């Protein structure tokens, strides 16, 4: 059974930082591209960042480039999203996604709220 479990969300003030984690089980983690998506109220889910299994190349949405860093630890089967200089527009539910060929899995999401 495949599971992706996100953690690390919470309430943070503008300018603050958070680190999200996504712990995977039931998959050959190193094969999978790991992504973080987010969905704000009333908006569509959007891709934030992705790290690919082979070589670990990364890509970011323009809105988070230079502020967020995606990484992975294949030995721990965990993906991370380091978020710095957070602003209220980053408020959303953040979802972890694992994808390889035709297989794709989602976590349950973790809430990030940026507010003073």
C-alpha positions in Angstrom: 0.0 0.0 0.0 1.4 3.4 -1.1 1.4 6.2 1.4 2.6 9.8 1.2 2.5 11.6 4.6 3.1 15.3 4.7 4.1 17.2 7.8 5.6 20.5 8.8 2.7 22.9 8.0 1.4 25.5 10.3 1.0 29.2 11.0 3.9 31.5 10.3 4.3 35.2 10.2 5.2 37.0 6.9 8.9 36.7 6.3 9.1 33.5 8.2 10.2 30.0 7.2 8.8 26.5 7.2 10.1 23.1 6.1 7.6 20.6 4.8 8.3 16.9 4.7 6.8 14.1 2.7 7.5 10.6 3.9 6.8 7.8 1.3 6.2 4.1 1.7 5.2 1.4 -0.6 7.1 2.7 -3.6 10.7 2.5 -5.0 11.2 6.1 -4.0 14.3 6.7 -6.0 12.4 6.0 -9.3 9.8 8.6 -8.6 9.7 12.3 -9.4 8.6 14.1 -6.3 6.6 17.3 -6.5 4.9 19.8 -4.2 1.6 21.3 -5.2 -0.5 23.8 -3.4 -4.1 24.9 -3.5 -5.4 28.1 -2.1 -9.1 28.6 -1.3 -11.1 29.2 -4.5 -8.1 28.5 -6.7 -6.9 25.6 -8.8 -4.1 23.3 -7.5 -0.8 24.5 -8.9 2.7 23.0 -9.2 5.2 24.6 -6.8 8.3 22.5 -7.3 9.5 19.1 -8.6 12.6 17.0 -8.1 13.2 14.1 -10.5 14.3 10.7 -9.5 17.1 10.3 -12.0 19.7 12.9 -11.4 17.6 14.9 -9.0 17.1 17.9 -11.3 14.6 20.5 -10.0 12.1 23.0 -11.3 10.2 25.7 -9.6 7.1 27.8 -10.2 8.1 31.4 -10.9 6.3 32.7 -7.9 8.5 30.7 -5.5 11.8 30.7 -7.3 14.6 31.9 -5.0 12.5 31.4 -1.9 11.6 27.7 -1.9 14.0 24.8 -2.2 12.9 21.2 -2.9 15.1 18.3 -2.0 15.0 14.6 -1.4 16.7 11.9 0.7 16.3 8.7 -1.2 17.6 6.6 1.7 14.9 8.0 4.0 12.3 8.0 1.2 11.5 11.6 2.1 11.0 14.7 0.1 11.3 18.2 1.5 10.2 21.7 0.7 12.1 24.5 2.4 10.1 27.7 2.3 11.6 31.0 3.1 10.5 34.6 3.0 6.9 33.5 3.2 4.1 35.9 2.4 0.3 35.7 2.7 0.0 34.7 -1.0 1.7 31.4 0.0 -1.2 30.4 2.2 -2.6 27.1 0.9 -2.9 23.4 1.5 0.4 21.9 0.3 0.3 18.4 -1.3 3.0 16.0 -2.0 2.9 14.0 -5.3 4.9 11.0 -6.4 4.9 10.2 -10.1 6.7 7.5 -12.3 5.5 6.5 -15.7 1.8 5.9 -15.3 1.8 5.8 -11.5 0.9 8.8 -9.5 0.1 9.2 -5.8 -1.0 12.1 -3.6 -0.6 12.9 0.1 -3.4 14.2 2.2 -2.1 17.7 2.3 -0.8 20.0 5.0 -2.0 23.5 5.7 0.3 26.4 5.5 -1.0 29.8 6.7 1.0 33.0 6.5 -0.5 35.7 8.6 0.5 38.3 11.2 
